[in-house]
Amino acid sequence: MSTAPNPKRPPQLRGDLAGMAEALEQFAQREFLQPEPVQPRIAVLVPCFNEEAAVATVVADFRKALPTAEIFVYDNNSSDRTIAVAREAGAEVRSERRQGKGHVVRRMFVDVDADIYVLVDGDATYDAPSAPRMIELLLSEHLDMVVGFRVDQAVAAYRPGHRTGNWMLTSFLSSVFGQAFKDILSGYRVFSRRFVKSFPVLSDGFEIETELSVHALELALPVAEVETPYYARPEGSFSKLNTWRDGFRILGTILKLYRSEKPLRFFSAIGVFLTLVSIGIAIPVIVTYLEQGIVPRLPTAVLSMGLMIVAMLSLSSGLVLDTVTRGRREMKLLAYLSQAPLKKN
């Protein structure tokens, strides 16, 4: 028995629907419907203290080198026209009242939200055109920090005291923490969001660069160095870094970080030293006792015993603190891993 065609559904409708479906599929596959690649947000962070003569140049140079970046100038109680000049140059200006570069960097890392962070001093000594190259390396190699290794372009750019101090501190850091950087005191760095949002800033002043380097070394984060030109300050701009005072502060920071990050080595070294001193003091007393059967120098014997007790306590403290440090390191690593990695589009 044949079925009569439905007058409400023409036979060609099935073919029309198939053609429409094919056309829609082709339309959906066209390039303009594919999502546009999302460009990473870049923030240029410029800590400043009395940089009226240089900050406008810094803002203009980085605006030219990184047109899509947001530039933040953080003033640290400047007594000159740093704030006004930075605003006139087009930067977003904010303030940190607690004196010291470490306080400023802490505030920057907390306040600013971005995917890539460029940290640079506001003294116009660093090379802005190097920033895209550093960012490209950060993205292509999936790094967390790229340090600008300073190559001075003038005698006045790098004072001899600063050069010597940097070499000594870099060598010391390398001997303590293994493979280190060539320029740990460089103020020109590019960071991933992962690094910035998981980094606990503890220092107050110029030792912040050392703390950044140690943090990367301790967690074995992927980092690199790039040679960048380093220029002399413009006329009217003066360095706030004191070679001796800040050098000793940076050295003290390294020792503190060594004590907190490698307590077993630190306290074991103290224990071994005290043990050797204790044995050295005790040898004459023991020899006299073996020869004469008496202890004529009782205070020396007591001192030797006290030093040995302190040595054992130092070793025990190192063992306990090493366990605590491992827990702290795991928490830092978890904070780091909680941030999404930066992907190159």
C-alpha positions in Angstrom: 0.0 0.0 0.0 1.6 3.3 -1.1 1.7 6.3 1.2 0.6 9.6 -0.3 3.2 12.4 0.0 2.5 14.9 2.8 1.5 18.2 1.2 2.8 20.2 4.2 6.4 18.7 3.8 7.7 19.1 0.2 10.1 16.3 -0.9 12.9 18.8 -1.5 12.8 20.0 2.1 15.1 17.2 3.2 17.7 18.2 0.6 17.4 21.9 1.6 18.0 21.0 5.3 21.1 19.0 4.5 22.5 21.8 2.4 21.8 24.3 5.2 23.6 22.1 7.7 26.6 21.8 5.4 26.7 25.5 4.9 26.5 26.2 8.6 29.3 23.8 9.3 31.5 25.5 6.7 30.6 28.9 8.2 31.6 27.8 11.7 34.9 26.6 10.5 35.9 30.0 8.9 38.9 31.7 10.5 37.1 34.8 11.7 35.0 32.6 14.0 38.1 31.2 15.7 38.8 32.9 19.1 41.4 35.7 18.9 44.6 34.9 20.8 44.7 36.7 24.1 47.7 38.9 24.5 49.4 38.7 27.9 48.9 41.7 30.1 52.2 43.5 30.8 52.9 45.8 33.7 56.0 47.9 34.0 56.8 48.6 37.7 59.0 51.6 38.5 60.0 52.2 42.1 61.1 55.8 42.6 62.7 58.0 45.2 63.7 61.5 44.2 63.9 60.7 40.5 62.6 63.9 39.0 65.4 64.2 36.5 65.0 60.6 35.1 61.5 59.2 35.6 59.9 60.9 32.5 62.6 59.4 30.3 61.9 55.9 31.9 58.2 56.2 31.2 58.6 57.4 27.7 61.2 54.8 26.8 59.1 51.9 28.1 56.0 53.3 26.5 57.8 53.2 23.2 59.3 49.7 23.8 56.1 48.1 25.2 53.1 50.1 23.7 50.5 47.8 25.2 52.0 47.7 28.7 50.6 49.6 31.8 53.3 51.6 33.5 53.1 52.0 37.3 55.3 54.5 39.1 55.4 53.9 42.9 56.8 56.9 44.7 58.6 56.3 48.0 58.3 59.6 49.9 60.1 61.7 47.3 60.8 65.3 48.3 61.1 66.6 44.7 58.6 66.7 41.7 58.8 62.9 41.0 55.1 62.4 41.3 54.1 65.3 39.1 56.7 64.5 36.4 55.6 60.8 36.3 51.9 61.8 35.9 52.8 64.3 33.2 54.6 61.5 31.4 51.5 59.4 31.4 52.2 56.8 34.1 49.8 55.7 36.8 51.4 57.0 40.0 50.9 55.4 43.4 52.7 55.8 46.7 54.3 53.7 49.4 54.9 55.5 52.7 57.2 52.9 54.4 60.7 53.9 53.3 62.8 51.3 51.4 62.8 49.5 48.1 61.7 46.2 49.6 58.5 47.8 51.0 57.8 49.4 47.5 58.3 46.1 45.7 56.0 44.3 48.2 53.3 46.8 47.6 53.7 46.6 43.8 53.5 42.8 43.8 50.3 42.9 45.9 48.5 45.7 44.1 49.2 45.2 40.4 47.5 42.4 38.5 49.1 41.3 35.2 50.5 38.2 33.4 54.0 39.6 32.9 55.8 42.0 35.2 58.8 44.2 34.3 60.6 45.6 37.3 63.0 48.5 36.5 64.5 51.3 38.5 63.4 54.9 37.8 66.9 56.2 37.2 67.1 55.8 33.4 70.1 53.6 33.5 68.5 50.5 32.1 67.8 49.8 28.4 64.1 49.8 27.6 64.5 48.3 24.1 65.8 45.1 25.8 62.4 44.5 27.5 60.7 42.9 24.5 63.6 40.5 24.1 63.5 39.6 27.8 59.7 39.0 27.6 60.1 36.9 24.5 62.7 34.7 26.3 60.4 34.4 29.3 57.5 33.2 27.1 59.4 31.0 24.6 61.4 29.2 27.3 58.6 29.1 29.9 60.7 30.9 32.5 59.7 32.6 35.7 62.3 35.3 35.8 64.7 36.9 33.4 67.5 39.1 34.9 69.1 41.9 32.9 72.8 41.3 33.3 74.3 44.9 33.2 76.9 45.7 30.6 78.1 49.2 31.4 78.3 51.6 28.5 80.2 54.3 30.4 82.8 54.5 33.2 80.4 56.6 35.3 77.7 53.9 35.0 79.2 51.5 37.4 81.2 52.8 40.3 84.3 50.6 41.2 83.0 50.0 44.7 79.7 48.8 43.4 81.3 46.5 40.8 83.6 44.9 43.5 80.8 44.5 45.9 78.5 42.9 43.4 81.3 40.5 42.4 81.9 39.5 46.0 78.3 39.1 46.8 77.6 37.1 43.6 80.5 34.8 44.3 79.4 34.3 47.9 75.8 33.5 46.8 77.2 31.1 44.3 79.2 29.2 46.9 76.3 29.1 49.3 73.4 28.2 47.0 75.2 26.6 44.1 74.9 27.9 40.5 73.9 31.5 40.9 73.6 34.6 38.7 76.3 36.8 37.2 74.5 40.0 38.5 72.4 39.4 41.5 72.0 43.1 42.3 70.5 44.0 38.9 67.3 46.0 39.3 66.1 45.1 35.8 64.0 41.9 35.8 61.0 40.3 34.1 58.7 38.0 36.0 55.9 35.6 35.4 52.7 36.0 37.4 53.5 32.7 39.0 56.7 34.1 40.5 55.2 37.5 41.6 52.1 36.1 43.3 54.0 33.4 45.2 57.0 35.4 46.3 57.0 36.4 50.0 58.8 39.7 50.2 60.6 40.0 53.5 63.4 42.5 53.0 63.0 46.3 53.4 65.7 47.9 51.3 68.1 47.3 48.4 68.6 43.7 49.5 65.3 42.9 47.7 67.3 41.9 44.6 69.2 39.3 46.6 66.0 37.9 48.1 64.5 37.5 44.6 67.6 35.6 43.4 67.7 33.3 46.4 64.0 32.6 46.1 64.4 31.4 42.5 67.5 29.3 43.4 65.9 27.7 46.5 62.8 26.5 44.6 64.8 25.7 41.5 62.6 27.9 39.3 63.5 28.3 35.6 65.4 31.5 35.2 67.8 33.1 32.8 70.0 36.2 32.3 70.2 38.5 29.3 72.9 41.0 28.7 71.5 44.5 28.6 73.3 47.9 28.2 73.7 49.9 31.4 74.0 53.6 31.2 75.2 56.4 33.4 72.5 58.4 35.3 71.3 61.6 33.7 72.5 64.9 35.1 70.7 65.8 38.2 70.0 62.2 39.3 71.9 60.6 42.1 72.3 57.1 43.4 70.7 56.2 46.7 72.8 53.1 47.1 75.6 53.3 49.7 78.4 50.9 48.8 79.4 49.9 52.4 76.1 50.3 54.3 73.9 48.6 51.7 76.7 46.1 50.9 76.8 44.9 54.5 73.0 44.8 54.6 72.9 42.6 51.5 75.6 40.4 53.0 73.5 40.1 56.2 70.5 39.2 54.1 72.4 36.4 52.4 73.5 35.0 55.8 69.9 35.3 57.2 68.5 33.5 54.1 71.3 30.9 54.4 70.3 30.3 58.0 66.6 30.1 57.3 66.8 28.1 54.0 69.7 25.8 54.9 69.7 25.5 58.7 71.3 22.1 58.9 74.4 23.3 57.1 74.4 26.6 59.0 74.1 25.1 62.5 76.2 22.1 61.7 79.1 24.4 60.8 78.7 26.2 64.1 78.6 22.9 65.9 81.7 21.6 64.2 83.6 24.8 65.0 82.6 24.7 68.7 83.5 21.0 68.8 87.0 21.7 67.5 87.5 24.5 69.9 86.2 22.4 72.8 88.6 19.5 71.9 91.5 21.9 71.5 90.9 23.4 74.9 90.4 19.9 76.5 93.5 18.2 75.1 96.0 19.8 77.6 93.6 19.1 80.5 93.3 15.4 79.5 97.0 15.0 79.0 97.7 16.5 82.5 95.1 14.2 84.0 96.5 11.1 82.3 100.0 12.0 83.5 99.4 13.3 87.0 95.9 12.1 87.8 94.7 15.6 88.7 92.7 18.4 86.9 94.6 21.5 87.9 92.6 23.8 85.5 89.0 23.1 86.4 87.6 26.3 84.7 89.2 25.2 81.4 87.6 21.8 81.8 84.2 23.3 82.5 84.6 25.7 79.5 85.4 22.7 77.2 82.4 20.8 78.4 80.2 23.8 78.0 81.3 24.4 74.4 80.7 20.7 73.6 77.2 20.9 75.0 76.5 24.1 72.9 77.9 22.3 69.9 75.5 19.4 70.3 72.6 21.8 70.9 73.5 23.6 67.7 73.5 20.4 65.7 70.1 19.4 67.2 68.7 22.9 66.3 69.9 22.4 62.8 68.1 19.0 62.5 64.8 20.4 63.9 64.9 23.6 61.8 65.7 21.6 58.7 62.4 19.8 59.0 60.6 23.1 59.5 62.3 24.6 56.5 61.3 21.7 54.3 57.7 22.3 55.3 58.0 26.0 54.5 59.6 25.2 51.2 56.7 22.9 50.3 54.2 25.7 51.2 56.1 28.1 48.9 56.1 25.5 46.1 52.4 24.9 46.6 51.7 28.6 46.4 53.8 28.8 43.2 52.0 25.8 41.7 48.6 27.3 42.6 49.1 30.0 39.9 48.4 29.1 36.3 51.4 28.9 34.1 51.9 31.6 31.5 51.4 30.3 27.9 52.7 31.7 24.7 50.0 32.4 22.2 
